[in-house]
Amino acid sequence: MSVTLKSWHESKLCTWCEKEKECVDTTFADGFLTDASLCWKCLQTAFKVRQRQKSAPSRPSESR
């Protein structure tokens, strides 16, 4: 998984927690988030969430 960190902002609204904090503009290569301003804590959370989604086994589809 590739994550690109762009601009750093001393104070900006975090896309994830919606609080005014120190943030970086973040883009996940797979399109999970694109140019999203994330504080450091939420960046860690987003990375963990995306990692779990990638490693989770796919559930079989239900037949009706």
Predicted model as a PDB file, atoms N, CA, C, CB and O in Angstrom, pLDDT in the B-factor column:
MODEL        1                                                                  
ATOM      1  N   MET A   1       0.861  -1.172   0.000  1.00 81.00           N  
ATOM      2  CA  MET A   1       0.000   0.000   0.000  1.00 81.00           C  
ATOM      3  C   MET A   1       0.901   1.227   0.000  1.00 81.00           C  
ATOM      4  CB  MET A   1      -0.976   0.003   1.231  1.00 81.00           C  
ATOM      5  O   MET A   1       1.839   1.321   0.793  1.00 81.00           O  
ATOM      6  N   SER A   2       0.616   2.146  -0.878  1.00 92.00           N  
ATOM      7  CA  SER A   2       1.394   3.368  -0.996  1.00 92.00           C  
ATOM      8  C   SER A   2       0.550   4.556  -0.536  1.00 92.00           C  
ATOM      9  CB  SER A   2       1.884   3.571  -2.451  1.00 92.00           C  
ATOM     10  O   SER A   2      -0.591   4.732  -0.965  1.00 92.00           O  
ATOM     11  N   VAL A   3       1.141   5.372   0.353  1.00 95.00           N  
ATOM     12  CA  VAL A   3       0.484   6.576   0.843  1.00 95.00           C  
ATOM     13  C   VAL A   3       1.417   7.750   0.598  1.00 95.00           C  
ATOM     14  CB  VAL A   3       0.115   6.453   2.359  1.00 95.00           C  
ATOM     15  O   VAL A   3       2.589   7.707   0.973  1.00 95.00           O  
ATOM     16  N   THR A   4       0.903   8.793  -0.028  1.00 96.00           N  
ATOM     17  CA  THR A   4       1.703   9.978  -0.315  1.00 96.00           C  
ATOM     18  C   THR A   4       1.288  11.105   0.624  1.00 96.00           C  
ATOM     19  CB  THR A   4       1.546  10.411  -1.798  1.00 96.00           C  
ATOM     20  O   THR A   4       0.107  11.436   0.731  1.00 96.00           O  
ATOM     21  N   LEU A   5       2.273  11.688   1.303  1.00 96.00           N  
ATOM     22  CA  LEU A   5       2.033  12.851   2.163  1.00 96.00           C  
ATOM     23  C   LEU A   5       2.526  14.071   1.418  1.00 96.00           C  
ATOM     24  CB  LEU A   5       2.747  12.708   3.560  1.00 96.00           C  
ATOM     25  O   LEU A   5       3.665  14.116   0.955  1.00 96.00           O  
ATOM     26  N   LYS A   6       1.654  15.065   1.308  1.00 96.00           N  
ATOM     27  CA  LYS A   6       2.029  16.268   0.556  1.00 96.00           C  
ATOM     28  C   LYS A   6       2.246  17.422   1.521  1.00 96.00           C  
ATOM     29  CB  LYS A   6       0.942  16.633  -0.492  1.00 96.00           C  
ATOM     30  O   LYS A   6       3.186  17.386   2.315  1.00 96.00           O  
ATOM     31  N   SER A   7       1.425  18.416   1.474  1.00 96.00           N  
ATOM     32  CA  SER A   7       1.600  19.630   2.255  1.00 96.00           C  
ATOM     33  C   SER A   7       1.283  19.424   3.731  1.00 96.00           C  
ATOM     34  CB  SER A   7       0.733  20.727   1.699  1.00 96.00           C  
ATOM     35  O   SER A   7       0.346  18.711   4.090  1.00 96.00           O  
ATOM     36  N   TRP A   8       2.079  20.059   4.569  1.00 97.00           N  
ATOM     37  CA  TRP A   8       1.853  20.077   6.010  1.00 97.00           C  
ATOM     38  C   TRP A   8       1.183  21.393   6.360  1.00 97.00           C  
ATOM     39  CB  TRP A   8       3.187  19.891   6.805  1.00 97.00           C  
ATOM     40  O   TRP A   8       1.552  22.444   5.835  1.00 97.00           O  
ATOM     41  N   HIS A   9       0.193  21.335   7.253  1.00 97.00           N  
ATOM     42  CA  HIS A   9      -0.529  22.535   7.682  1.00 97.00           C  
ATOM     43  C   HIS A   9      -0.481  22.607   9.201  1.00 97.00           C  
ATOM     44  CB  HIS A   9      -2.008  22.527   7.168  1.00 97.00           C  
ATOM     45  O   HIS A   9      -0.810  21.643   9.893  1.00 97.00           O  
ATOM     46  N   GLU A  10      -0.071  23.750   9.702  1.00 98.00           N  
ATOM     47  CA  GLU A  10       0.011  23.925  11.153  1.00 98.00           C  
ATOM     48  C   GLU A  10      -1.363  23.801  11.795  1.00 98.00           C  
ATOM     49  CB  GLU A  10       0.630  25.284  11.496  1.00 98.00           C  
ATOM     50  O   GLU A  10      -1.498  23.276  12.901  1.00 98.00           O  
ATOM     51  N   SER A  11      -2.374  24.285  11.095  1.00 97.00           N  
ATOM     52  CA  SER A  11      -3.735  24.196  11.604  1.00 97.00           C  
ATOM     53  C   SER A  11      -4.711  24.104  10.431  1.00 97.00           C  
ATOM     54  CB  SER A  11      -4.069  25.415  12.507  1.00 97.00           C  
ATOM     55  O   SER A  11      -4.810  25.016   9.610  1.00 97.00           O  
ATOM     56  N   LYS A  12      -5.425  22.987  10.376  1.00 98.00           N  
ATOM     57  CA  LYS A  12      -6.401  22.769   9.305  1.00 98.00           C  
ATOM     58  C   LYS A  12      -7.451  21.792   9.800  1.00 98.00           C  
ATOM     59  CB  LYS A  12      -5.716  22.236   8.008  1.00 98.00           C  
ATOM     60  O   LYS A  12      -7.194  21.037  10.737  1.00 98.00           O  
ATOM     61  N   LEU A  13      -8.620  21.792   9.194  1.00 98.00           N  
ATOM     62  CA  LEU A  13      -9.695  20.887   9.571  1.00 98.00           C  
ATOM     63  C   LEU A  13      -9.378  19.480   9.070  1.00 98.00           C  
ATOM     64  CB  LEU A  13     -11.051  21.378   9.008  1.00 98.00           C  
ATOM     65  O   LEU A  13      -9.191  19.263   7.873  1.00 98.00           O  
ATOM     66  N   CYS A  14      -9.320  18.533   9.995  1.00 98.00           N  
ATOM     67  CA  CYS A  14      -9.051  17.132   9.646  1.00 98.00           C  
ATOM     68  C   CYS A  14     -10.296  16.542   8.992  1.00 98.00           C  
ATOM     69  CB  CYS A  14      -8.638  16.299  10.911  1.00 98.00           C  
ATOM     70  O   CYS A  14     -11.405  16.689   9.506  1.00 98.00           O  
ATOM     71  N   THR A  15     -10.106  15.885   7.873  1.00 97.00           N  
ATOM     72  CA  THR A  15     -11.210  15.272   7.141  1.00 97.00           C  
ATOM     73  C   THR A  15     -11.875  14.166   7.948  1.00 97.00           C  
ATOM     74  CB  THR A  15     -10.717  14.719   5.814  1.00 97.00           C  
ATOM     75  O   THR A  15     -13.088  13.976   7.860  1.00 97.00           O  
ATOM     76  N   TRP A  16     -11.095  13.439   8.729  1.00 97.00           N  
ATOM     77  CA  TRP A  16     -11.587  12.259   9.445  1.00 97.00           C  
ATOM     78  C   TRP A  16     -12.320  12.640  10.740  1.00 97.00           C  
ATOM     79  CB  TRP A  16     -10.420  11.316   9.764  1.00 97.00           C  
ATOM     80  O   TRP A  16     -13.480  12.270  10.921  1.00 97.00           O  
ATOM     81  N   CYS A  17     -11.650  13.380  11.645  1.00 98.00           N  
ATOM     82  CA  CYS A  17     -12.245  13.701  12.953  1.00 98.00           C  
ATOM     83  C   CYS A  17     -12.953  15.056  12.967  1.00 98.00           C  
ATOM     84  CB  CYS A  17     -11.171  13.685  14.027  1.00 98.00           C  
ATOM     85  O   CYS A  17     -13.656  15.383  13.922  1.00 98.00           O  
ATOM     86  N   GLU A  18     -12.767  15.835  11.912  1.00 98.00           N  
ATOM     87  CA  GLU A  18     -13.398  17.146  11.744  1.00 98.00           C  
ATOM     88  C   GLU A  18     -13.051  18.117  12.871  1.00 98.00           C  
ATOM     89  CB  GLU A  18     -14.900  16.984  11.662  1.00 98.00           C  
ATOM     90  O   GLU A  18     -13.889  18.901  13.317  1.00 98.00           O  
ATOM     91  N   LYS A  19     -11.791  18.046  13.322  1.00 98.00           N  
ATOM     92  CA  LYS A  19     -11.281  18.983  14.327  1.00 98.00           C  
ATOM     93  C   LYS A  19     -10.140  19.775  13.711  1.00 98.00           C  
ATOM     94  CB  LYS A  19     -10.809  18.237  15.618  1.00 98.00           C  
ATOM     95  O   LYS A  19      -9.438  19.289  12.824  1.00 98.00           O  
ATOM     96  N   GLU A  20      -9.966  20.984  14.185  1.00 98.00           N  
ATOM     97  CA  GLU A  20      -8.884  21.839  13.719  1.00 98.00           C  
ATOM     98  C   GLU A  20      -7.594  21.385  14.399  1.00 98.00           C  
ATOM     99  CB  GLU A  20      -9.182  23.348  14.015  1.00 98.00           C  
ATOM    100  O   GLU A  20      -7.443  21.518  15.613  1.00 98.00           O  
ATOM    101  N   LYS A  21      -6.654  20.843  13.594  1.00 98.00           N  
ATOM    102  CA  LYS A  21      -5.413  20.289  14.128  1.00 98.00           C  
ATOM    103  C   LYS A  21      -4.284  20.451  13.123  1.00 98.00           C  
ATOM    104  CB  LYS A  21      -5.593  18.809  14.493  1.00 98.00           C  
ATOM    105  O   LYS A  21      -4.495  20.926  12.007  1.00 98.00           O  
ATOM    106  N   GLU A  22      -3.079  20.052  13.530  1.00 98.00           N  
ATOM    107  CA  GLU A  22      -1.946  19.967  12.623  1.00 98.00           C  
ATOM    108  C   GLU A  22      -2.230  18.817  11.653  1.00 98.00           C  
ATOM    109  CB  GLU A  22      -0.589  19.750  13.404  1.00 98.00           C  
ATOM    110  O   GLU A  22      -2.496  17.697  12.090  1.00 98.00           O  
ATOM    111  N   CYS A  23      -2.178  19.077  10.355  1.00 98.00           N  
ATOM    112  CA  CYS A  23      -2.582  18.071   9.357  1.00 98.00           C  
ATOM    113  C   CYS A  23      -1.589  17.975   8.206  1.00 98.00           C  
ATOM    114  CB  CYS A  23      -3.968  18.400   8.808  1.00 98.00           C  
ATOM    115  O   CYS A  23      -0.782  18.876   7.977  1.00 98.00           O  
ATOM    116  N   VAL A  24      -1.670  16.869   7.495  1.00 98.00           N  
ATOM    117  CA  VAL A  24      -0.941  16.690   6.240  1.00 98.00           C  
ATOM    118  C   VAL A  24      -1.950  16.275   5.174  1.00 98.00           C  
ATOM    119  CB  VAL A  24       0.211  15.621   6.385  1.00 98.00           C  
ATOM    120  O   VAL A  24      -2.921  15.573   5.457  1.00 98.00           O  
ATOM    121  N   ASP A  25      -1.706  16.716   3.957  1.00 98.00           N  
ATOM    122  CA  ASP A  25      -2.549  16.300   2.842  1.00 98.00           C  
ATOM    123  C   ASP A  25      -2.099  14.900   2.431  1.00 98.00           C  
ATOM    124  CB  ASP A  25      -2.462  17.316   1.634  1.00 98.00           C  
ATOM    125  O   ASP A  25      -0.926  14.672   2.137  1.00 98.00           O  
ATOM    126  N   THR A  26      -3.045  13.975   2.416  1.00 97.00           N  
ATOM    127  CA  THR A  26      -2.746  12.558   2.253  1.00 97.00           C  
ATOM    128  C   THR A  26      -3.499  11.974   1.066  1.00 97.00           C  
ATOM    129  CB  THR A  26      -3.094  11.791   3.525  1.00 97.00           C  
ATOM    130  O   THR A  26      -4.677  12.267   0.862  1.00 97.00           O  
ATOM    131  N   THR A  27      -2.808  11.141   0.283  1.00 97.00           N  
ATOM    132  CA  THR A  27      -3.433  10.425  -0.822  1.00 97.00           C  
ATOM    133  C   THR A  27      -3.008   8.964  -0.759  1.00 97.00           C  
ATOM    134  CB  THR A  27      -3.051  11.060  -2.193  1.00 97.00           C  
ATOM    135  O   THR A  27      -1.816   8.660  -0.734  1.00 97.00           O  
ATOM    136  N   PHE A  28      -3.979   8.065  -0.734  1.00 95.00           N  
ATOM    137  CA  PHE A  28      -3.724   6.628  -0.808  1.00 95.00           C  
ATOM    138  C   PHE A  28      -3.725   6.254  -2.288  1.00 95.00           C  
ATOM    139  CB  PHE A  28      -4.800   5.794   0.008  1.00 95.00           C  
ATOM    140  O   PHE A  28      -4.632   6.643  -3.024  1.00 95.00           O  
ATOM    141  N   ALA A  29      -2.724   5.507  -2.725  1.00 94.00           N  
ATOM    142  CA  ALA A  29      -2.562   5.164  -4.141  1.00 94.00           C  
ATOM    143  C   ALA A  29      -3.761   4.400  -4.699  1.00 94.00           C  
ATOM    144  CB  ALA A  29      -1.303   4.339  -4.332  1.00 94.00           C  
ATOM    145  O   ALA A  29      -4.056   4.493  -5.890  1.00 94.00           O  
ATOM    146  N   ASP A  30      -4.461   3.636  -3.834  1.00 93.00           N  
ATOM    147  CA  ASP A  30      -5.600   2.849  -4.308  1.00 93.00           C  
ATOM    148  C   ASP A  30      -6.903   3.633  -4.348  1.00 93.00           C  
ATOM    149  CB  ASP A  30      -5.777   1.645  -3.437  1.00 93.00           C  
ATOM    150  O   ASP A  30      -7.952   3.073  -4.667  1.00 93.00           O  
ATOM    151  N   GLY A  31      -6.850   4.934  -4.025  1.00 93.00           N  
ATOM    152  CA  GLY A  31      -8.033   5.783  -4.109  1.00 93.00           C  
ATOM    153  C   GLY A  31      -8.881   5.824  -2.851  1.00 93.00           C  
ATOM    154  O   GLY A  31      -9.934   6.462  -2.844  1.00 93.00           O  
ATOM    155  N   PHE A  32      -8.447   5.156  -1.781  1.00 93.00           N  
ATOM    156  CA  PHE A  32      -9.198   5.162  -0.516  1.00 93.00           C  
ATOM    157  C   PHE A  32      -9.446   6.590  -0.050  1.00 93.00           C  
ATOM    158  CB  PHE A  32      -8.439   4.372   0.574  1.00 93.00           C  
ATOM    159  O   PHE A  32     -10.575   6.934   0.302  1.00 93.00           O  
ATOM    160  N   LEU A  33      -8.422   7.422  -0.041  1.00 95.00           N  
ATOM    161  CA  LEU A  33      -8.534   8.852   0.239  1.00 95.00           C  
ATOM    162  C   LEU A  33      -7.660   9.588  -0.774  1.00 95.00           C  
ATOM    163  CB  LEU A  33      -8.107   9.190   1.722  1.00 95.00           C  
ATOM    164  O   LEU A  33      -6.567   9.132  -1.109  1.00 95.00           O  
ATOM    165  N   THR A  34      -8.147  10.722  -1.253  1.00 96.00           N  
ATOM    166  CA  THR A  34      -7.389  11.514  -2.207  1.00 96.00           C  
ATOM    167  C   THR A  34      -7.325  12.952  -1.743  1.00 96.00           C  
ATOM    168  CB  THR A  34      -8.006  11.428  -3.606  1.00 96.00           C  
ATOM    169  O   THR A  34      -8.360  13.589  -1.548  1.00 96.00           O  
ATOM    170  N   ASP A  35      -6.131  13.466  -1.566  1.00 96.00           N  
ATOM    171  CA  ASP A  35      -5.893  14.843  -1.096  1.00 96.00           C  
ATOM    172  C   ASP A  35      -6.720  15.174   0.148  1.00 96.00           C  
ATOM    173  CB  ASP A  35      -6.217  15.844  -2.211  1.00 96.00           C  
ATOM    174  O   ASP A  35      -7.294  16.258   0.246  1.00 96.00           O  
ATOM    175  N   ALA A  36      -6.776  14.255   1.076  1.00 97.00           N  
ATOM    176  CA  ALA A  36      -7.519  14.456   2.321  1.00 97.00           C  
ATOM    177  C   ALA A  36      -6.580  15.002   3.378  1.00 97.00           C  
ATOM    178  CB  ALA A  36      -8.177  13.136   2.804  1.00 97.00           C  
ATOM    179  O   ALA A  36      -5.481  14.477   3.563  1.00 97.00           O  
ATOM    180  N   SER A  37      -6.997  16.045   4.071  1.00 98.00           N  
ATOM    181  CA  SER A  37      -6.212  16.588   5.176  1.00 98.00           C  
ATOM    182  C   SER A  37      -6.494  15.752   6.410  1.00 98.00           C  
ATOM    183  CB  SER A  37      -6.543  18.094   5.430  1.00 98.00           C  
ATOM    184  O   SER A  37      -7.632  15.674   6.872  1.00 98.00           O  
ATOM    185  N   LEU A  38      -5.441  15.122   6.947  1.00 98.00           N  
ATOM    186  CA  LEU A  38      -5.591  14.271   8.121  1.00 98.00           C  
ATOM    187  C   LEU A  38      -4.605  14.688   9.199  1.00 98.00           C  
ATOM    188  CB  LEU A  38      -5.390  12.794   7.752  1.00 98.00           C  
ATOM    189  O   LEU A  38      -3.447  14.993   8.913  1.00 98.00           O  
ATOM    190  N   CYS A  39      -5.078  14.699  10.449  1.00 98.00           N  
ATOM    191  CA  CYS A  39      -4.164  14.909  11.562  1.00 98.00           C  
ATOM    192  C   CYS A  39      -3.365  13.619  11.741  1.00 98.00           C  
ATOM    193  CB  CYS A  39      -4.936  15.303  12.882  1.00 98.00           C  
ATOM    194  O   CYS A  39      -3.714  12.596  11.152  1.00 98.00           O  
ATOM    195  N   TRP A  40      -2.320  13.649  12.529  1.00 97.00           N  
ATOM    196  CA  TRP A  40      -1.434  12.489  12.660  1.00 97.00           C  
ATOM    197  C   TRP A  40      -2.175  11.280  13.230  1.00 97.00           C  
ATOM    198  CB  TRP A  40      -0.238  12.835  13.551  1.00 97.00           C  
ATOM    199  O   TRP A  40      -1.969  10.154  12.776  1.00 97.00           O  
ATOM    200  N   LYS A  41      -3.029  11.508  14.218  1.00 98.00           N  
ATOM    201  CA  LYS A  41      -3.774  10.397  14.832  1.00 98.00           C  
ATOM    202  C   LYS A  41      -4.711   9.746  13.806  1.00 98.00           C  
ATOM    203  CB  LYS A  41      -4.587  10.899  16.061  1.00 98.00           C  
ATOM    204  O   LYS A  41      -4.774   8.521  13.711  1.00 98.00           O  
ATOM    205  N   CYS A  42      -5.426  10.554  13.052  1.00 98.00           N  
ATOM    206  CA  CYS A  42      -6.377  10.025  12.068  1.00 98.00           C  
ATOM    207  C   CYS A  42      -5.657   9.392  10.876  1.00 98.00           C  
ATOM    208  CB  CYS A  42      -7.311  11.141  11.580  1.00 98.00           C  
ATOM    209  O   CYS A  42      -6.181   8.462  10.262  1.00 98.00           O  
ATOM    210  N   LEU A  43      -4.467   9.884  10.547  1.00 97.00           N  
ATOM    211  CA  LEU A  43      -3.674   9.254   9.494  1.00 97.00           C  
ATOM    212  C   LEU A  43      -3.346   7.818   9.902  1.00 97.00           C  
ATOM    213  CB  LEU A  43      -2.371  10.061   9.219  1.00 97.00           C  
ATOM    214  O   LEU A  43      -3.447   6.903   9.085  1.00 97.00           O  
ATOM    215  N   GLN A  44      -2.958   7.623  11.149  1.00 97.00           N  
ATOM    216  CA  GLN A  44      -2.670   6.276  11.648  1.00 97.00           C  
ATOM    217  C   GLN A  44      -3.924   5.408  11.596  1.00 97.00           C  
ATOM    218  CB  GLN A  44      -2.122   6.336  13.090  1.00 97.00           C  
ATOM    219  O   GLN A  44      -3.864   4.247  11.190  1.00 97.00           O  
ATOM    220  N   THR A  45      -5.049   5.969  12.005  1.00 97.00           N  
ATOM    221  CA  THR A  45      -6.314   5.221  11.991  1.00 97.00           C  
ATOM    222  C   THR A  45      -6.711   4.846  10.569  1.00 97.00           C  
ATOM    223  CB  THR A  45      -7.434   6.042  12.648  1.00 97.00           C  
ATOM    224  O   THR A  45      -7.094   3.704  10.314  1.00 97.00           O  
ATOM    225  N   ALA A  46      -6.623   5.797   9.643  1.00 96.00           N  
ATOM    226  CA  ALA A  46      -6.983   5.533   8.246  1.00 96.00           C  
ATOM    227  C   ALA A  46      -6.090   4.439   7.662  1.00 96.00           C  
ATOM    228  CB  ALA A  46      -6.868   6.825   7.401  1.00 96.00           C  
ATOM    229  O   ALA A  46      -6.563   3.565   6.935  1.00 96.00           O  
ATOM    230  N   PHE A  47      -4.806   4.492   7.982  1.00 95.00           N  
ATOM    231  CA  PHE A  47      -3.875   3.476   7.484  1.00 95.00           C  
ATOM    232  C   PHE A  47      -4.262   2.096   8.016  1.00 95.00           C  
ATOM    233  CB  PHE A  47      -2.421   3.822   7.892  1.00 95.00           C  
ATOM    234  O   PHE A  47      -4.268   1.122   7.262  1.00 95.00           O  
ATOM    235  N   LYS A  48      -4.584   2.004   9.303  1.00 95.00           N  
ATOM    236  CA  LYS A  48      -4.977   0.726   9.912  1.00 95.00           C  
ATOM    237  C   LYS A  48      -6.280   0.201   9.306  1.00 95.00           C  
ATOM    238  CB  LYS A  48      -5.134   0.886  11.436  1.00 95.00           C  
ATOM    239  O   LYS A  48      -6.399  -0.992   9.026  1.00 95.00           O  
ATOM    240  N   VAL A  49      -7.242   1.079   9.107  1.00 93.00           N  
ATOM    241  CA  VAL A  49      -8.526   0.686   8.527  1.00 93.00           C  
ATOM    242  C   VAL A  49      -8.312   0.143   7.118  1.00 93.00           C  
ATOM    243  CB  VAL A  49      -9.512   1.883   8.504  1.00 93.00           C  
ATOM    244  O   VAL A  49      -8.862  -0.898   6.761  1.00 93.00           O  
ATOM    245  N   ARG A  50      -7.515   0.846   6.317  1.00 93.00           N  
ATOM    246  CA  ARG A  50      -7.281   0.422   4.943  1.00 93.00           C  
ATOM    247  C   ARG A  50      -6.521  -0.902   4.902  1.00 93.00           C  
ATOM    248  CB  ARG A  50      -6.510   1.500   4.177  1.00 93.00           C  
ATOM    249  O   ARG A  50      -6.781  -1.757   4.056  1.00 93.00           O  
ATOM    250  N   GLN A  51      -5.583  -1.053   5.825  1.00 91.00           N  
ATOM    251  CA  GLN A  51      -4.810  -2.288   5.891  1.00 91.00           C  
ATOM    252  C   GLN A  51      -5.724  -3.471   6.213  1.00 91.00           C  
ATOM    253  CB  GLN A  51      -3.689  -2.169   6.945  1.00 91.00           C  
ATOM    254  O   GLN A  51      -5.578  -4.543   5.625  1.00 91.00           O  
ATOM    255  N   ARG A  52      -6.656  -3.287   7.133  1.00 91.00           N  
ATOM    256  CA  ARG A  52      -7.594  -4.353   7.492  1.00 91.00           C  
ATOM    257  C   ARG A  52      -8.509  -4.700   6.325  1.00 91.00           C  
ATOM    258  CB  ARG A  52      -8.431  -3.942   8.706  1.00 91.00           C  
ATOM    259  O   ARG A  52      -8.819  -5.872   6.113  1.00 91.00           O  
ATOM    260  N   GLN A  53      -8.941  -3.707   5.572  1.00 86.00           N  
ATOM    261  CA  GLN A  53      -9.808  -3.960   4.424  1.00 86.00           C  
ATOM    262  C   GLN A  53      -9.085  -4.786   3.374  1.00 86.00           C  
ATOM    263  CB  GLN A  53     -10.294  -2.643   3.816  1.00 86.00           C  
ATOM    264  O   GLN A  53      -9.684  -5.660   2.748  1.00 86.00           O  
ATOM    265  N   LYS A  54      -7.828  -4.522   3.181  1.00 74.00           N  
ATOM    266  CA  LYS A  54      -7.035  -5.242   2.179  1.00 74.00           C  
ATOM    267  C   LYS A  54      -6.797  -6.688   2.601  1.00 74.00           C  
ATOM    268  CB  LYS A  54      -5.692  -4.536   1.948  1.00 74.00           C  
ATOM    269  O   LYS A  54      -6.775  -7.586   1.760  1.00 74.00           O  
ATOM    270  N   SER A  55      -6.617  -6.919   3.921  1.00 73.00           N  
ATOM    271  CA  SER A  55      -6.258  -8.257   4.379  1.00 73.00           C  
ATOM    272  C   SER A  55      -7.461  -9.106   4.793  1.00 73.00           C  
ATOM    273  CB  SER A  55      -5.309  -8.151   5.532  1.00 73.00           C  
ATOM    274  O   SER A  55      -7.320 -10.305   5.032  1.00 73.00           O  
ATOM    275  N   ALA A  56      -8.638  -8.493   4.877  1.00 66.00           N  
ATOM    276  CA  ALA A  56      -9.826  -9.238   5.284  1.00 66.00           C  
ATOM    277  C   ALA A  56     -10.254 -10.205   4.171  1.00 66.00           C  
ATOM    278  CB  ALA A  56     -10.982  -8.266   5.634  1.00 66.00           C  
ATOM    279  O   ALA A  56     -10.299  -9.819   3.003  1.00 66.00           O  
ATOM    280  N   PRO A  57     -10.564 -11.439   4.522  1.00 67.00           N  
ATOM    281  CA  PRO A  57     -11.024 -12.377   3.493  1.00 67.00           C  
ATOM    282  C   PRO A  57     -12.380 -11.938   2.941  1.00 67.00           C  
ATOM    283  CB  PRO A  57     -11.117 -13.812   4.065  1.00 67.00           C  
ATOM    284  O   PRO A  57     -13.220 -11.413   3.672  1.00 67.00           O  
ATOM    285  N   SER A  58     -12.575 -12.155   1.671  1.00 61.00           N  
ATOM    286  CA  SER A  58     -13.846 -11.778   1.070  1.00 61.00           C  
ATOM    287  C   SER A  58     -14.941 -12.763   1.531  1.00 61.00           C  
ATOM    288  CB  SER A  58     -13.732 -11.755  -0.490  1.00 61.00           C  
ATOM    289  O   SER A  58     -14.720 -13.971   1.620  1.00 61.00           O  
ATOM    290  N   ARG A  59     -16.099 -12.213   1.812  1.00 62.00           N  
ATOM    291  CA  ARG A  59     -17.217 -13.036   2.261  1.00 62.00           C  
ATOM    292  C   ARG A  59     -17.926 -13.617   1.049  1.00 62.00           C  
ATOM    293  CB  ARG A  59     -18.201 -12.215   3.132  1.00 62.00           C  
ATOM    294  O   ARG A  59     -18.099 -12.929   0.043  1.00 62.00           O  
ATOM    295  N   PRO A  60     -18.336 -14.865   1.134  1.00 60.00           N  
ATOM    296  CA  PRO A  60     -19.080 -15.441   0.017  1.00 60.00           C  
ATOM    297  C   PRO A  60     -20.419 -14.729  -0.174  1.00 60.00           C  
ATOM    298  CB  PRO A  60     -19.307 -16.942   0.244  1.00 60.00           C  
ATOM    299  O   PRO A  60     -21.053 -14.323   0.800  1.00 60.00           O  
ATOM    300  N   SER A  61     -20.837 -14.581  -1.395  1.00 60.00           N  
ATOM    301  CA  SER A  61     -22.124 -13.921  -1.654  1.00 60.00           C  
ATOM    302  C   SER A  61     -23.255 -14.846  -1.277  1.00 60.00           C  
ATOM    303  CB  SER A  61     -22.248 -13.499  -3.134  1.00 60.00           C  
ATOM    304  O   SER A  61     -23.169 -16.067  -1.411  1.00 60.00           O  
ATOM    305  N   GLU A  62     -24.321 -14.225  -0.801  1.00 61.00           N  
ATOM    306  CA  GLU A  62     -25.489 -15.014  -0.399  1.00 61.00           C  
ATOM    307  C   GLU A  62     -26.336 -15.325  -1.626  1.00 61.00           C  
ATOM    308  CB  GLU A  62     -26.332 -14.259   0.671  1.00 61.00           C  
ATOM    309  O   GLU A  62     -26.601 -14.437  -2.436  1.00 61.00           O  
ATOM    310  N   SER A  63     -26.756 -16.557  -1.771  1.00 58.00           N  
ATOM    311  CA  SER A  63     -27.623 -16.909  -2.887  1.00 58.00           C  
ATOM    312  C   SER A  63     -29.082 -16.910  -2.406  1.00 58.00           C  
ATOM    313  CB  SER A  63     -27.228 -18.298  -3.483  1.00 58.00           C  
ATOM    314  O   SER A  63     -29.384 -17.324  -1.287  1.00 58.00           O  
ATOM    315  N   ARG A  64     -29.929 -16.460  -3.241  1.00 55.00           N  
ATOM    316  CA  ARG A  64     -31.355 -16.366  -2.868  1.00 55.00           C  
ATOM    317  C   ARG A  64     -32.170 -17.255  -3.708  1.00 55.00           C  
ATOM    318  CB  ARG A  64     -31.870 -14.957  -2.986  1.00 55.00           C  
ATOM    319  O   ARG A  64     -33.389 -17.313  -3.543  1.00 55.00           O  
TER     320      ARG A  64                                                      
ENDMDL                                                                          
END                                                                             
